[in-house]
């Protein structure tokens, strides 16, 4: 999931450099959402083994 976030971030940066504002904004938004989902999944995976025991 982190790799997808990085991919969309790179797409957003390239689109912004080329002047495609709409595509850059959309890709940036998708990258932000995927990064937050990744962080939540990471924190849950760290906490889950301690909760189960």
C-alpha positions in Angstrom: 0.0 0.0 0.0 2.9 2.3 0.7 4.2 1.6 -2.8 0.9 2.8 -4.3 1.0 6.0 -2.2 4.6 6.7 -3.5 3.5 5.9 -7.1 0.6 8.4 -6.9 2.9 10.9 -5.3 5.3 10.6 -8.2 2.5 10.9 -10.7 1.3 14.0 -8.9 4.7 15.6 -9.0 5.2 14.9 -12.7 1.8 16.1 -13.5 2.4 19.3 -11.5 5.7 19.9 -13.3 4.0 19.5 -16.7 1.1 21.9 -15.7 -1.7 19.4 -15.3 -3.3 20.8 -12.2 -6.4 18.6 -12.1 -4.5 15.4 -12.5 -1.9 16.5 -10.0 -4.5 17.4 -7.4 -6.4 14.1 -7.8 -3.2 12.0 -7.6 -2.0 14.0 -4.6 -5.4 13.3 -2.8 -5.2 9.6 -3.6 -1.6 9.5 -2.3 -2.6 11.2 0.9 -5.5 8.8 1.5 -3.5 5.7 0.8 -0.7 7.0 3.1 -3.2 7.5 6.0 -4.7 4.1 5.4 -1.1 2.6 5.4 -0.3 4.4 8.7 -3.5 3.1 10.4 -2.9 -0.4 9.2 0.7 -0.2 10.4 -0.3 1.0 13.9 -3.0 -1.6 14.2 -0.5 -4.4 13.2 1.8 -3.2 15.9 -0.8 -3.1 18.6 -2.8 -6.2 17.7 -0.4 -8.9 19.0 -0.2 -7.2 22.4 -4.0 -7.0 22.6 -4.6 -10.6 21.8 -2.4 -12.0 24.6 
